[in-house]
């Protein structure tokens, strides 16, 4: 079938958009806006298209009115509806219109039309006119601030894309997402929404991925603070950290992420080290987070034992959650992500899942890409053409696994299991 990608509308795409409009008008999904209005908005307002090869298979066209955005046309060819293109297309249109400072993105749909492509992508059905809208994650007044602190809006489907890892996802859903997304429900059961959490586990196990997935699930901006970038020579690291968080504190909502937090929160010693002032400042920041709503601080570490004892006391972090190596379901999902669809039917995924036990997601990605590269090189040497995915076999992936070194050693995994018993707070 070929890979679908999203890009901005070009004038040459107009005929394809017209075709999609007529396809919709001949079905139960009669467009609300006329063809003349849609084509005018393509040229004068905002439009994105989904393309397979040279063929436009979907289009989304938007128009802004004051602080509200309207989707004047949203069409997906029948043979592309099973490829999950709708979410990516709508997200792309939203990103294109976000600098206008919109508060909502709205859609009018005729009776009898399919609205599942919209409701599954963040739009809510408001009343009997089948009026749907979804809130823009960041309001106009916060756009410059979010840019200033290095924040961004993540795609809405990251949570669903984390396959397998059911135990970890359940913990995060119950402990973090539900209390923050449904504060009234949490209050009914006396649950205080979390303000700060620590994720720990061996390197490469997906702690950053989970932090981003939580932000995506909440539909909150994601702001990553990099310890290595603190301090510019004019201000100390502690002062830089304080300044960054003062700006972040002006956001209405946000997931703030610090990876490898042990760089600025290691155990303090006597005599003091240069980073101890930063450690003290971070402790104050954690306390500040606990006193306000709308922000969630997520710290991640590969060396939870190396953190200063003050960070591990009750009252600092609501939860200390382990993120381990991918389980069998997650490994299969990772393999299927990198194995070309044309050859997937002939691949023994059960064998690859079994042989990749103990590997991180990055390890599996490396093995899959190495197998593909070797197959391409073989095709080039044999035919001089661009390669044939059908040449890929289970044996190619097995051979790549043989030369893939595991990121996490047996000793690290054993230490991680001990850390769960000693330090996890679920």
Backbone torsions as a table, in degrees:
resi	resn	phi	psi	omega
1	UNK	NA	-35.3	-178.7
2	UNK	95.9	154.3	-176.7
3	UNK	-82.0	140.3	178.2
4	UNK	-98.2	135.3	174.0
5	UNK	-131.2	154.9	-177.1
6	UNK	-102.5	137.5	175.9
7	UNK	-149.1	171.7	178.2
8	UNK	-70.4	154.4	177.4
9	UNK	-66.6	136.6	171.6
10	UNK	-113.5	156.2	179.3
11	UNK	-55.9	-33.6	-179.7
12	UNK	-66.9	-13.1	-178.7
13	UNK	-85.2	-5.7	-171.5
14	UNK	-59.7	-41.8	179.9
15	UNK	-60.1	-38.5	-179.9
16	UNK	-67.8	-38.6	177.6
17	UNK	-65.1	-40.6	177.0
18	UNK	-60.4	-42.1	178.5
19	UNK	-61.3	-44.5	178.9
20	UNK	-63.3	-37.4	179.0
21	UNK	-63.9	-44.2	179.7
22	UNK	-66.7	-37.2	176.6
23	UNK	-60.8	-41.9	178.8
24	UNK	-67.8	-39.4	-177.1
25	UNK	-69.2	-22.6	179.9
26	UNK	-89.3	0.3	178.5
27	UNK	-112.7	-165.0	178.6
28	UNK	-78.4	-1.4	-175.3
29	UNK	-103.9	44.0	179.7
30	UNK	-47.6	119.1	-177.9
31	UNK	-59.4	144.0	178.0
32	UNK	-71.8	-40.2	-178.1
33	UNK	-93.3	143.6	-178.6
34	UNK	-68.0	164.0	178.6
35	UNK	-61.7	-37.8	179.9
36	UNK	-63.1	-40.8	179.6
37	UNK	-66.8	-40.1	-178.8
38	UNK	-66.0	-46.8	-179.1
39	UNK	-65.8	-35.3	177.5
40	UNK	-64.6	-41.9	179.3
41	UNK	-68.2	-32.2	176.3
42	UNK	-57.5	-41.3	-175.8
43	UNK	-83.2	-35.6	-168.6
44	UNK	-107.5	-20.3	-175.0
45	UNK	-113.1	-113.2	-172.0
46	UNK	-139.8	130.0	-179.4
47	UNK	-149.9	144.7	174.2
48	UNK	-134.2	154.9	-179.0
49	UNK	-133.3	155.0	172.9
50	UNK	-106.6	131.1	-172.1
51	UNK	-125.1	133.0	170.7
52	UNK	-115.6	113.1	-173.2
53	UNK	66.4	-118.0	175.8
54	UNK	-108.7	9.0	-175.2
55	UNK	-103.8	129.8	173.8
56	UNK	-79.7	119.8	-176.4
57	UNK	-111.2	-5.5	177.9
58	UNK	-162.8	155.9	179.5
59	UNK	-150.9	146.8	173.6
60	UNK	-133.4	128.7	-175.8
61	UNK	-124.0	130.9	-177.0
62	UNK	-126.9	157.1	179.0
63	UNK	-140.7	140.4	-179.4
64	UNK	-103.5	138.9	174.8
65	UNK	-135.7	104.6	-175.3
66	UNK	58.8	-122.0	-177.1
67	UNK	-97.0	9.1	-177.6
68	UNK	-116.9	135.5	175.6
69	UNK	-103.4	143.3	179.6
70	UNK	-122.8	133.6	171.9
71	UNK	-86.9	107.1	-175.8
72	UNK	-85.4	-18.4	173.3
73	UNK	-156.5	136.5	177.0
74	UNK	-143.1	107.9	-176.7
75	UNK	-134.0	136.5	178.7
76	UNK	-128.5	125.9	177.5
77	UNK	-58.5	146.2	-175.2
78	UNK	-56.8	-39.3	-176.3
79	UNK	-77.9	-0.1	178.2
80	UNK	-111.1	-2.6	-174.0
81	UNK	-70.9	-22.8	-179.7
82	UNK	-85.1	1.1	-173.0
83	UNK	-105.0	16.8	174.7
84	UNK	54.9	36.8	-178.9
85	UNK	-81.4	-21.7	-173.3
86	UNK	-59.1	-48.9	-177.5
87	UNK	-61.0	-45.8	-179.7
88	UNK	-63.7	-37.1	-178.7
89	UNK	-68.1	-45.7	180.0
90	UNK	-66.6	-39.2	177.5
91	UNK	-63.1	-39.0	179.8
92	UNK	-65.7	-41.4	177.6
93	UNK	-64.6	-40.7	179.2
94	UNK	-61.8	-44.5	179.2
95	UNK	-62.4	-37.6	-179.4
96	UNK	-66.2	-33.4	-176.3
97	UNK	-95.0	-12.5	-175.4
98	UNK	-56.7	-40.1	-179.5
99	UNK	-61.4	-11.5	178.9
100	UNK	-77.1	-8.1	178.8
101	UNK	77.9	35.5	-178.4
102	UNK	-74.6	148.8	175.7
103	UNK	-97.2	-31.2	177.7
104	UNK	-141.0	157.9	172.6
105	UNK	-120.6	118.3	-168.6
106	UNK	-119.6	156.4	-179.6
107	UNK	-139.1	136.5	168.0
108	UNK	-105.9	128.6	-178.4
109	UNK	-124.2	140.0	178.1
110	UNK	-72.9	156.3	175.0
111	UNK	-60.0	143.4	178.9
112	UNK	90.4	-6.5	-179.2
113	UNK	-87.3	158.5	176.6
114	UNK	-77.5	122.3	177.9
115	UNK	-109.4	0.1	-177.9
116	UNK	-64.4	-29.7	179.2
117	UNK	-66.3	-22.4	178.8
118	UNK	-94.9	-46.2	-178.4
119	UNK	-64.7	-27.1	177.9
120	UNK	-79.7	-3.2	-179.1
121	UNK	-122.8	32.8	169.2
122	UNK	97.2	-7.9	178.1
123	UNK	-83.0	147.0	-179.2
124	UNK	-117.6	136.0	177.4
125	UNK	-75.4	122.5	-171.9
126	UNK	-96.1	-43.6	-179.8
127	UNK	-160.1	-173.3	-168.2
128	UNK	-65.7	-12.6	175.9
129	UNK	-78.4	2.6	-178.2
130	UNK	59.3	46.8	176.5
131	UNK	-90.9	124.3	-178.0
132	UNK	-120.6	145.2	175.3
133	UNK	-150.1	158.9	170.4
134	UNK	-136.8	143.5	-178.6
135	UNK	-70.3	138.9	171.3
136	UNK	-72.4	131.3	-174.9
137	UNK	-60.4	-29.2	-178.6
138	UNK	-128.7	129.6	178.0
139	UNK	-81.7	165.2	-173.0
140	UNK	-55.7	-41.3	-175.7
141	UNK	-64.3	-17.2	-175.8
142	UNK	-103.6	-5.1	-174.1
143	UNK	-60.9	-48.6	-179.1
144	UNK	-66.0	-38.6	178.8
145	UNK	-62.8	-44.6	-179.8
146	UNK	-62.2	-41.0	177.0
147	UNK	-64.2	-38.7	-177.7
148	UNK	-63.9	-36.1	-178.4
149	UNK	-92.8	6.3	177.6
150	UNK	76.4	23.5	179.9
151	UNK	-86.3	168.2	178.5
152	UNK	-156.9	161.7	175.6
153	UNK	-96.3	127.5	-177.3
154	UNK	-94.1	155.4	174.9
155	UNK	-56.4	151.2	-174.3
156	UNK	-78.3	-6.9	-171.9
157	UNK	-106.5	13.0	-177.1
158	UNK	-64.2	-35.7	-179.5
159	UNK	-62.3	-47.3	178.9
160	UNK	-65.1	-28.5	-177.7
161	UNK	-74.5	-14.4	176.2
162	UNK	-82.0	91.4	-176.9
163	UNK	-81.7	154.7	-178.7
164	UNK	65.5	-149.9	177.5
165	UNK	48.2	44.3	-174.0
166	UNK	-61.1	-40.7	-177.6
167	UNK	-63.9	-46.7	-179.8
168	UNK	-63.3	-43.7	-179.7
169	UNK	-65.0	-37.7	179.1
170	UNK	-64.9	-42.2	177.2
171	UNK	-59.4	-47.9	-178.1
172	UNK	-66.7	-38.4	178.8
173	UNK	-63.8	-47.0	-175.6
174	UNK	-75.9	-39.5	-174.0
175	UNK	-85.8	-36.1	-174.1
176	UNK	-108.6	-60.2	-168.6
177	UNK	-64.9	-53.6	-174.4
178	UNK	-59.8	-48.5	179.9
179	UNK	-63.0	-32.8	-179.5
180	UNK	-79.3	-37.8	-178.0
181	UNK	-80.3	-27.2	-178.1
182	UNK	-128.7	69.7	-175.4
183	UNK	-62.2	-30.7	178.8
184	UNK	-65.9	-42.1	177.9
185	UNK	-64.5	-42.1	178.5
186	UNK	-61.5	-41.4	-179.1
187	UNK	-64.5	-35.0	179.5
188	UNK	-60.6	-33.5	-178.6
189	UNK	-100.4	8.8	178.1
190	UNK	72.3	23.6	179.5
191	UNK	-91.9	126.5	176.9
192	UNK	-88.8	120.4	179.6
193	UNK	-55.8	139.5	-177.3
194	UNK	-67.9	153.0	177.0
195	UNK	-118.0	-28.0	-178.4
196	UNK	-149.1	134.1	178.8
197	UNK	-136.2	154.2	177.4
198	UNK	-117.1	129.1	172.5
199	UNK	-106.4	132.0	178.4
200	UNK	-134.8	155.6	179.3
201	UNK	163.2	171.8	180.0
202	UNK	-60.2	160.4	180.0
203	UNK	-63.2	142.4	174.1
204	UNK	81.7	10.7	-176.3
205	UNK	-89.4	-1.6	173.5
206	UNK	103.5	24.9	-179.9
207	UNK	-64.2	-42.0	177.1
208	UNK	-63.3	-41.4	179.1
209	UNK	-59.0	-43.3	179.8
210	UNK	-67.4	-39.5	178.2
211	UNK	-61.5	-43.7	177.7
212	UNK	-65.6	-37.9	-179.9
213	UNK	-63.9	-37.8	177.5
214	UNK	-63.6	-44.7	178.2
215	UNK	-61.1	-42.4	178.6
216	UNK	-63.5	-42.1	-179.2
217	UNK	-64.3	-38.6	179.6
218	UNK	-80.7	-16.1	-174.0
219	UNK	62.2	41.9	177.2
220	UNK	-109.6	152.3	173.3
221	UNK	-60.3	152.2	-180.0
222	UNK	-115.4	123.0	-179.1
223	UNK	-122.8	119.3	178.6
224	UNK	-104.1	128.8	177.0
225	UNK	-103.7	125.0	-176.8
226	UNK	-101.8	112.7	179.6
227	UNK	-55.5	-35.5	-176.1
228	UNK	-68.1	-16.0	-177.0
229	UNK	-100.4	2.3	-179.8
230	UNK	-77.2	141.2	178.8
231	UNK	84.4	118.2	-179.5
232	UNK	-117.7	15.8	-177.9
233	UNK	92.4	-29.0	178.9
234	UNK	-87.5	-30.5	-179.1
235	UNK	-131.1	153.2	178.3
236	UNK	-69.9	165.6	177.8
237	UNK	-61.0	-40.5	179.8
238	UNK	-63.4	-43.2	179.4
239	UNK	-65.5	-39.6	178.2
240	UNK	-63.4	-42.8	179.4
241	UNK	-62.8	-43.6	-179.9
242	UNK	-63.0	-42.3	-179.3
243	UNK	-63.8	-43.7	-179.9
244	UNK	-60.1	-45.6	-176.4
245	UNK	-74.2	-25.2	173.8
246	UNK	-64.7	-39.8	177.3
247	UNK	-69.4	-43.1	179.0
248	UNK	-60.7	-35.9	-178.9
249	UNK	-62.4	-14.4	178.1
250	UNK	-81.5	-12.4	177.3
251	UNK	-71.8	146.9	177.5
252	UNK	-74.3	-41.0	177.8
253	UNK	-139.6	156.7	175.0
254	UNK	171.4	147.7	169.4
255	UNK	-102.3	117.6	-178.1
256	UNK	-103.4	125.7	-172.0
257	UNK	-120.3	130.0	172.9
258	UNK	-121.0	111.7	177.7
259	UNK	-90.1	153.8	-179.3
260	UNK	49.7	49.7	-175.8
261	UNK	-63.8	-17.3	179.1
262	UNK	-61.6	-19.2	177.9
263	UNK	-63.3	-29.2	-177.5
264	UNK	-123.3	10.4	-179.0
265	UNK	-139.4	31.1	-180.0
266	UNK	-75.3	167.3	-176.8
267	UNK	-59.7	129.6	178.6
268	UNK	-75.0	151.9	-175.0
269	UNK	-137.4	173.2	177.1
270	UNK	-127.0	116.5	8.1
271	UNK	-72.2	158.5	-177.6
272	UNK	-63.2	148.7	174.4
273	UNK	-96.7	163.8	-178.8
274	UNK	-59.9	-23.5	-176.2
275	UNK	-90.5	-3.0	-175.7
276	UNK	-66.4	-30.4	175.0
277	UNK	-64.3	-35.7	178.0
278	UNK	-68.4	-40.0	178.0
279	UNK	-59.9	-45.9	179.2
280	UNK	-62.2	-40.3	179.8
281	UNK	-65.6	-40.5	179.9
282	UNK	-65.1	-36.9	176.0
283	UNK	-60.7	-39.8	177.2
284	UNK	-65.9	-38.3	-179.5
285	UNK	-64.7	-42.7	177.9
286	UNK	-59.2	-42.1	178.5
287	UNK	-63.0	-39.4	178.2
288	UNK	-63.3	-40.1	180.0
289	UNK	-61.1	-33.2	-176.5
290	UNK	-71.5	-13.7	-175.8
291	UNK	-101.7	3.6	-178.0
292	UNK	-137.3	159.6	-178.8
293	UNK	-102.1	161.5	171.6
294	UNK	93.6	-12.8	178.7
295	UNK	-123.5	142.5	176.8
296	UNK	-125.7	123.3	176.3
297	UNK	-95.2	124.0	177.4
298	UNK	-119.0	116.7	175.4
299	UNK	-106.4	148.9	179.3
300	UNK	-133.4	143.7	179.9
301	UNK	-146.4	146.1	171.9
302	UNK	-89.2	-14.6	-173.1
303	UNK	-131.4	72.8	-175.4
304	UNK	-63.5	-27.6	179.4
305	UNK	-69.3	-22.3	-176.9
306	UNK	-85.7	-3.5	-179.0
307	UNK	-73.7	150.5	176.9
308	UNK	-60.1	141.1	-175.2
309	UNK	-58.4	-29.5	-178.4
310	UNK	-63.7	-29.3	179.9
311	UNK	-71.4	-24.7	-173.7
312	UNK	-94.9	0.0	178.7
313	UNK	-74.0	151.1	173.3
314	UNK	-60.1	142.5	-178.8
315	UNK	99.3	-11.6	175.4
316	UNK	-93.0	-67.7	179.1
317	UNK	-107.4	132.7	-179.7
318	UNK	-63.3	-40.2	-178.9
319	UNK	-139.6	148.4	172.3
320	UNK	-121.8	102.8	-166.6
321	UNK	-110.6	131.3	178.7
322	UNK	-82.7	138.5	174.0
323	UNK	-123.2	108.2	-173.8
324	UNK	-102.4	-166.2	179.8
325	UNK	-65.9	151.9	-177.4
326	UNK	-63.3	139.0	177.1
327	UNK	-79.2	-177.2	-174.1
328	UNK	-60.8	-43.8	179.9
329	UNK	-62.6	-41.2	179.8
330	UNK	-66.8	-40.5	179.3
331	UNK	-63.4	-40.7	178.7
332	UNK	-63.7	-42.1	178.9
333	UNK	-61.8	-38.6	179.6
334	UNK	-66.2	-45.0	177.7
335	UNK	-58.7	-46.1	-177.4
336	UNK	-65.8	-25.6	177.9
337	UNK	-67.8	-31.8	-173.4
338	UNK	-107.4	-11.2	175.9
339	UNK	-84.8	125.4	-179.2
340	UNK	-56.5	140.5	-177.5
341	UNK	-59.5	-30.0	-177.0
342	UNK	-65.1	-24.0	-176.5
343	UNK	-115.1	-5.0	-173.5
344	UNK	-56.9	-34.0	-178.5
345	UNK	-62.9	-23.6	-178.2
346	UNK	-102.0	8.6	-176.4
347	UNK	-99.2	135.8	177.4
348	UNK	-86.3	86.1	-176.8
349	UNK	-66.8	-32.5	179.8
350	UNK	-60.2	-40.1	178.6
351	UNK	-67.6	-42.5	179.7
352	UNK	-64.7	-38.8	177.9
353	UNK	-62.5	-44.2	-178.9
354	UNK	-65.3	-41.9	-176.5
355	UNK	-76.7	-15.9	-179.6
356	UNK	-99.9	12.6	175.8
357	UNK	-61.3	135.8	-178.4
358	UNK	91.6	-2.8	178.8
359	UNK	-96.2	150.3	175.2
360	UNK	-82.4	166.6	174.8
361	UNK	-55.7	-39.1	179.7
362	UNK	-66.9	-35.4	177.1
363	UNK	-62.4	-44.9	-179.0
364	UNK	-66.2	-40.9	177.3
365	UNK	-60.0	-42.3	179.0
366	UNK	-59.9	-46.4	-178.7
367	UNK	-62.4	-43.6	-178.8
368	UNK	-64.4	-43.9	-178.9
369	UNK	-69.0	-34.6	178.0
370	UNK	-64.6	-42.7	178.4
371	UNK	-61.8	-42.6	178.9
372	UNK	-64.1	-41.9	-179.5
373	UNK	-64.9	-41.1	178.2
374	UNK	-64.3	-39.4	179.1
375	UNK	-66.5	-39.7	177.3
376	UNK	-63.4	-45.1	179.4
377	UNK	-60.6	-39.6	179.3
378	UNK	-63.8	-41.6	179.6
379	UNK	-66.5	-39.9	179.6
380	UNK	-65.4	-41.7	178.9
381	UNK	-67.5	-30.9	-175.8
382	UNK	-86.6	-35.3	-172.4
383	UNK	-125.6	-19.0	-175.5
384	UNK	78.0	2.2	179.2
385	UNK	-91.7	-176.8	-173.9
386	UNK	-78.3	0.9	176.9
387	UNK	108.0	155.2	-179.3
388	UNK	-128.5	112.0	-179.3
389	UNK	-57.8	-25.2	-179.4
390	UNK	-62.8	-17.7	178.0
391	UNK	-70.9	-19.3	-179.0
392	UNK	-70.0	138.0	-179.9
393	UNK	-137.8	170.5	176.2
394	UNK	-58.0	-36.3	179.6
395	UNK	-60.7	-36.0	178.2
396	UNK	-62.7	-43.5	-179.8
397	UNK	-69.7	-37.3	177.9
398	UNK	-64.1	-39.6	179.2
399	UNK	-65.5	-38.9	178.1
400	UNK	-65.4	-36.7	178.3
401	UNK	-63.9	-32.9	-178.4
402	UNK	-62.6	-28.3	-177.3
403	UNK	-108.2	12.6	178.2
404	UNK	-96.2	119.8	179.1
405	UNK	-85.7	133.7	179.7
406	UNK	-69.6	132.8	177.1
407	UNK	-67.2	-38.5	-176.1
408	UNK	-100.4	119.1	179.9
409	UNK	-78.9	166.2	176.8
410	UNK	-60.1	-36.9	179.6
411	UNK	-66.3	-40.9	178.6
412	UNK	-65.1	-40.0	179.1
413	UNK	-65.2	-39.9	178.5
414	UNK	-64.6	-41.1	178.1
415	UNK	-64.2	-38.4	178.7
416	UNK	-61.3	-43.7	179.3
417	UNK	-64.0	-35.9	175.8
418	UNK	-66.8	-40.2	179.6
419	UNK	-62.0	-35.3	178.3
420	UNK	-60.6	-44.2	-178.4
421	UNK	-68.2	-36.7	-172.1
422	UNK	-89.8	-35.5	-166.5
423	UNK	-123.1	-17.8	-177.6
424	UNK	-62.4	142.3	175.1
425	UNK	-132.5	100.1	-170.8
426	UNK	-98.7	NA	NA
